[in-house]
Amino acid sequence: MAEPAFSICVYLGSRPGNNPLFTQAAQAVGRWIGEHRGQLVYGGGNSGLMGVLAQATKDAGGRVVGIIPRALVNKELANRACDELHIVQTMHERKAMMAERSDAFLAIPGGIGTLEELFEVWTWRQLGYHDKPIGVLDADGYYRQMLAFWSTRSRAASWATGRWNWSVWAVQCPNCWRRWCRKRVCPRARSRCAVSSERPAGV
């Protein structure tokens, strides 16, 4: 397979949830990555939305990199069909490798682990460890209250002034996400490939 056009890390649930729109969002994201010769970097599981996303990416011709801690290999059903499956020792290793292998990050519906991963990579950007785009796909309003809370706190707290607008982009539907990805991720990947064969510095 040729070098992928871009590499995007997606954070999402290892369970399917009870809303079919979440599954549709995972399928749409994976399909878009594959159709645009991209590479998915994700948590390496084959259960829930994780499995849906990975399969949709593969079916559309994309490349899949899974990164999973050894302790979760059975719990999250490690996806042996990944083009690359990395079994690491700790969650810290998992998240660091996911960040290093990605040009951008996207969160779609998931549980506390998804939120933790999103906030950590967001914090790394705030602190200047990377400048990679971060997006939130607010499928069926899943993240609406969180985004509203953070927007309110950003306006109210002087330490957050001006940070929200450039740190995380929130989109409400797969079509909006596609536009975000074309604007934020693909130009960055083209620039990276034109300037250097090396990936941008990780964290």
ZIKAFEN-V566574 format. One record per residue. N is the residue number from 0. RES is the residue in one letter. PHI is phi in radians with two decimals (999 if undefined). Layout:
n=<N | N>
res=<RES | RES>
phi=<PHI | PHI>
This chain:
n=<0 | 1 | 2 | 3 | 4 | 5 | 6 | 7 | 8 | 9 | 10 | 11 | 12 | 13 | 14 | 15 | 16 | 17 | 18 | 19 | 20 | 21 | 22 | 23 | 24 | 25 | 26 | 27 | 28 | 29 | 30 | 31 | 32 | 33 | 34 | 35 | 36 | 37 | 38 | 39 | 40 | 41 | 42 | 43 | 44 | 45 | 46 | 47 | 48 | 49 | 50 | 51 | 52 | 53 | 54 | 55 | 56 | 57 | 58 | 59 | 60 | 61 | 62 | 63 | 64 | 65 | 66 | 67 | 68 | 69 | 70 | 71 | 72 | 73 | 74 | 75 | 76 | 77 | 78 | 79 | 80 | 81 | 82 | 83 | 84 | 85 | 86 | 87 | 88 | 89 | 90 | 91 | 92 | 93 | 94 | 95 | 96 | 97 | 98 | 99 | 100 | 101 | 102 | 103 | 104 | 105 | 106 | 107 | 108 | 109 | 110 | 111 | 112 | 113 | 114 | 115 | 116 | 117 | 118 | 119 | 120 | 121 | 122 | 123 | 124 | 125 | 126 | 127 | 128 | 129 | 130 | 131 | 132 | 133 | 134 | 135 | 136 | 137 | 138 | 139 | 140 | 141 | 142 | 143 | 144 | 145 | 146 | 147 | 148 | 149 | 150 | 151 | 152 | 153 | 154 | 155 | 156 | 157 | 158 | 159 | 160 | 161 | 162 | 163 | 164 | 165 | 166 | 167 | 168 | 169 | 170 | 171 | 172 | 173 | 174 | 175 | 176 | 177 | 178 | 179 | 180 | 181 | 182 | 183 | 184 | 185 | 186 | 187 | 188 | 189 | 190 | 191 | 192 | 193 | 194 | 195 | 196 | 197 | 198 | 199 | 200 | 201 | 202>
res=<M | A | E | P | A | F | S | I | C | V | Y | L | G | S | R | P | G | N | N | P | L | F | T | Q | A | A | Q | A | V | G | R | W | I | G | E | H | R | G | Q | L | V | Y | G | G | G | N | S | G | L | M | G | V | L | A | Q | A | T | K | D | A | G | G | R | V | V | G | I | I | P | R | A | L | V | N | K | E | L | A | N | R | A | C | D | E | L | H | I | V | Q | T | M | H | E | R | K | A | M | M | A | E | R | S | D | A | F | L | A | I | P | G | G | I | G | T | L | E | E | L | F | E | V | W | T | W | R | Q | L | G | Y | H | D | K | P | I | G | V | L | D | A | D | G | Y | Y | R | Q | M | L | A | F | W | S | T | R | S | R | A | A | S | W | A | T | G | R | W | N | W | S | V | W | A | V | Q | C | P | N | C | W | R | R | W | C | R | K | R | V | C | P | R | A | R | S | R | C | A | V | S | S | E | R | P | A | G | V>
phi=<999 | -1.18 | -0.99 | -1.10 | -1.19 | -2.82 | -2.34 | -2.19 | -1.59 | -2.06 | -1.74 | -2.90 | -1.35 | -1.58 | -2.10 | -1.35 | 1.29 | -1.99 | -2.12 | -1.07 | -1.17 | -1.19 | -1.10 | -1.08 | -1.12 | -1.07 | -1.11 | -1.14 | -1.12 | -1.08 | -1.09 | -1.13 | -1.01 | -1.15 | -1.15 | -1.84 | 1.03 | -1.65 | -2.13 | -1.60 | -2.02 | -2.65 | -1.30 | 1.46 | -1.50 | -2.03 | -1.87 | 1.01 | -1.13 | -1.00 | -1.13 | -1.07 | -1.06 | -1.08 | -1.15 | -1.11 | -1.12 | -1.09 | -1.07 | -1.59 | 1.67 | -1.51 | -1.82 | -2.17 | -2.01 | -1.87 | -2.31 | -2.45 | -1.22 | -0.98 | -1.16 | -1.87 | -1.00 | -1.47 | -1.13 | -1.77 | 0.93 | -0.85 | -1.49 | -1.28 | -1.53 | -1.06 | -1.12 | -2.36 | -2.12 | -1.81 | -1.78 | -1.91 | -1.53 | -2.34 | -1.12 | -1.07 | -1.10 | -1.01 | -1.19 | -1.14 | -1.20 | -1.04 | -1.16 | -1.14 | -1.50 | -2.06 | -1.62 | -2.81 | -2.31 | -2.42 | -1.90 | -2.07 | -0.88 | -2.97 | -1.67 | -1.11 | -1.14 | -1.09 | -1.10 | -1.08 | -1.14 | -1.06 | -1.19 | -1.20 | -1.21 | -1.16 | -1.07 | -1.02 | -1.19 | -1.01 | -1.48 | 1.55 | -1.31 | -2.73 | -2.24 | -1.34 | -1.10 | -2.24 | -2.22 | -2.19 | -1.60 | -1.49 | -1.08 | 0.95 | 1.28 | -1.02 | -1.76 | -0.99 | -1.19 | -1.12 | -1.16 | -1.13 | -1.04 | -1.17 | -1.09 | -1.13 | -1.14 | -1.12 | -1.28 | -1.47 | -1.82 | -1.11 | -1.23 | -1.87 | -0.97 | 1.39 | -1.38 | -1.04 | -1.08 | -1.73 | -1.52 | -2.38 | -1.83 | -1.83 | -2.22 | -1.77 | -2.65 | -0.99 | -1.10 | -1.12 | -1.10 | -1.06 | -1.13 | -1.07 | -1.17 | -1.09 | -1.39 | -1.70 | -1.63 | -1.09 | -1.06 | -1.11 | -1.16 | -1.10 | -1.13 | -1.05 | -1.20 | -1.29 | -1.52 | -2.70 | -1.46 | -1.55 | -1.31 | -1.09 | -1.02 | -1.49 | -1.80>
